Amino acid sequence: MEQYYNDPFAAAAAADDAASQRSGSRDSLLLGAQLRFAGGTETVPVRVRNLSSGGLMAEYAEPVARQTPVEVDVRGVGWVRGQVAWSAEGRIGIAFDREIDPKLARKPVGKGTTTPTYVKPILPRRG
């Protein structure tokens, strides 16, 4: 397996390579997700910065070898399998094994049509 995380120039070149092969639009956002390495049960929280139908970029401090199999739990989408496309400077790129609908991650979590009473401010009565 090739490892680029020790050479910042090689990592940047790999990221450029991945970017040139990318198709579809990316959605810039800040979204919490869970990451686990395939075959493992331990999950670690990551921050997703870009999301597209074919993959994502997330903040992850540890270096990871390219082609490492991973799974990511993206809100609204669920667990998605993929592999590390690149790793550099506290971020990783993950290419999904199957395409997803990235708009699902942006859908509201709540189902209510009104604001719950516990969220409304309590205003003193005048008068």
C-alpha positions as CSV (number, residue, x, y, z in Angstrom):
1,M,0.0,0.0,0.0
2,E,1.3,3.5,-0.8
3,Q,1.6,5.8,2.1
4,Y,1.7,9.6,1.5
5,Y,1.3,10.9,5.0
6,N,5.0,11.2,5.6
7,D,5.6,13.3,2.5
8,P,3.5,16.5,2.3
9,F,4.3,17.1,-1.4
10,A,3.3,13.6,-2.3
11,A,0.1,14.0,-0.2
12,A,-0.7,17.2,-2.0
13,A,-0.2,15.6,-5.4
14,A,-2.4,12.7,-4.4
15,A,-5.1,15.2,-3.3
16,D,-4.8,17.0,-6.6
17,D,-5.0,13.6,-8.4
18,A,-8.2,12.7,-6.5
19,A,-9.7,16.2,-7.2
20,S,-9.1,15.8,-10.9
21,Q,-10.9,12.5,-11.0
22,R,-13.8,13.8,-9.0
23,S,-17.2,14.1,-10.7
24,G,-20.3,15.9,-9.5
25,S,-20.6,18.9,-7.3
26,R,-19.3,19.2,-3.7
27,D,-21.3,20.6,-0.9
28,S,-19.3,22.6,1.6
29,L,-20.7,22.2,5.1
30,L,-19.8,21.5,8.7
31,L,-21.3,18.2,9.8
32,G,-20.5,15.8,12.6
33,A,-20.1,12.1,11.6
34,Q,-18.7,8.9,13.0
35,L,-15.8,7.1,11.4
36,R,-14.7,3.5,11.9
37,F,-12.1,1.4,10.2
38,A,-13.6,-1.6,8.4
39,G,-13.7,-4.7,10.6
40,G,-13.5,-2.6,13.8
41,T,-16.2,-1.6,16.2
42,E,-14.6,1.5,17.7
43,T,-15.9,4.8,16.2
44,V,-14.3,8.2,16.3
45,P,-16.0,11.5,15.7
46,V,-15.0,13.5,12.7
47,R,-16.0,16.8,11.2
48,V,-17.2,16.6,7.6
49,R,-16.1,19.7,5.6
50,N,-17.2,18.7,2.0
51,L,-19.7,16.1,0.9
52,S,-20.5,14.9,-2.6
53,S,-22.3,11.8,-4.0
54,G,-18.9,10.1,-4.4
55,G,-17.1,10.9,-1.2
56,L,-16.2,13.4,1.5
57,M,-13.4,15.4,3.2
58,A,-13.2,15.2,6.9
59,E,-11.0,16.5,9.7
60,Y,-9.0,13.6,11.2
61,A,-5.8,14.3,13.0
62,E,-4.1,10.9,12.6
63,P,-2.3,9.9,9.3
64,V,-4.1,7.1,7.4
65,A,-2.7,5.1,4.5
66,R,-4.4,5.4,1.2
67,Q,-6.9,2.6,0.3
68,T,-7.6,1.9,3.9
69,P,-11.2,0.6,4.1
70,V,-13.4,2.7,6.3
71,E,-17.1,3.3,7.1
72,V,-18.7,6.7,7.8
73,D,-22.0,7.3,9.5
74,V,-23.3,10.5,7.9
75,R,-26.5,12.0,9.4
76,G,-29.5,11.4,7.2
77,V,-27.6,8.9,5.0
78,G,-26.4,6.2,7.4
79,W,-23.3,4.1,7.3
80,V,-21.4,4.3,4.0
81,R,-18.4,2.2,3.1
82,G,-15.5,3.5,1.3
83,Q,-11.7,3.9,1.3
84,V,-9.2,6.6,2.1
85,A,-8.3,8.4,-1.1
86,W,-5.8,10.8,0.6
87,S,-4.6,11.9,4.0
88,A,-2.8,15.2,4.6
89,E,-2.5,17.9,7.3
90,G,-5.2,16.7,9.6
91,R,-7.7,15.9,6.9
92,I,-8.7,12.8,5.0
93,G,-10.5,12.3,1.7
94,I,-12.8,9.3,1.6
95,A,-14.1,7.8,-1.7
96,F,-17.4,6.0,-1.2
97,D,-18.0,2.5,-2.6
98,R,-21.5,3.6,-3.8
99,E,-23.0,6.9,-4.6
100,I,-25.2,8.7,-2.0
101,D,-27.6,11.6,-2.1
102,P,-25.7,14.3,-0.3
103,K,-28.8,16.4,0.1
104,L,-30.1,13.9,2.6
105,A,-27.5,15.1,5.1
106,R,-28.9,18.6,4.9
107,K,-32.5,17.7,5.7
108,P,-33.9,18.9,9.0
109,V,-33.7,16.3,11.8
110,G,-37.0,17.4,13.6
111,K,-40.4,16.5,12.2
112,G,-42.5,19.2,14.0
113,T,-44.1,22.0,12.2
114,T,-44.1,24.4,15.2
115,T,-41.5,25.4,17.7
116,P,-41.8,23.3,20.9
117,T,-42.8,25.3,24.0
118,Y,-39.6,24.5,25.9
119,V,-37.7,26.5,23.2
120,K,-39.9,29.6,23.3
121,P,-38.6,32.4,25.6
122,I,-40.5,33.1,28.8
123,L,-41.6,36.7,28.8
124,P,-42.9,38.5,31.9
125,R,-46.4,39.9,31.7
126,R,-46.7,43.6,31.5
127,G,-49.3,45.4,33.1
